[in-house]
Amino acid sequence: MVIFSWTFVTLLLVSSAWAEEEVSSRRDVPSREPSVGELLERANRNRIPDADEPALIGGDIAIKSEADRNADPCTSRGCLWLKYTDGNVYIPYYIANNYSARERAIIERGLQSFSSLSCIRFRPYQNGDHEWISIESRNGCYSYVGRQGGAQTLSLDRFGCLYHSTVQHELLHALGFNHEQTRSDRDNYIRVHWDNIMDDMAYNFYIIDTLNQGTPYDYNSVMQYERYAFSKNNLPTMEPIPDPNVIFGQATEMSQNDIIRLNRLYQC
């Protein structure tokens, strides 16, 4: 009986040690941060806009009218923010006061990340500014493409949009950039599976005359959506070519090509 008891206790101790080791090993495996495309689609999936909010294309690009649906404002008209004599581009911003201190810190980190990588300088709004980016927690994540004049809303919903990647993504829209999967040479690098796209969402994959700034197609761009974007059947809507196994749409911050094309566009 004593031998049986000691055997039982030993088995319990060994089992406990195995369990602790398994839990420890699970903790040591870092969970993958969702890509910017996943975050944006999740935040905007069931978006119900208020009456004063714009229609969206591409999931998160605000447009003023249906005439803008298939046009790139940065090629159809001037959309760049103004450069000053010191070579920097100063862009006023206003952050709505309903963000918490932690949420505001995430936004400000995204704003300031541009100053170390380019000549873009986001600065707080001041009385007398004629144009600025108004960062507000509206319904979903979205931005207009390029400088609009006056106050232009950039929405970062408190519930789903406050990540470094989404802040950079929306700011790049405001600076004049579209999604990577809609750029003019897309068909050389991405095969779109139109039959897998949600009904009435195919226009989000239409190619537009984008400003590529002489940079190659970038699967790692923070502006590239992921493989299943707008899928209606859990099958891929996009596939890299010629190698379908290439990983893409997993960016959590601006890529080197994002930075290069930003600097070329603004001649930093």
Summary of the structure (lengths in Angstrom):
residues: 268
radius of gyration: 22.9
end to end distance: 82.4
largest distance: 91.1
contacts: 795
relative contact order: 0.16
helix: 34%
strand: 16%
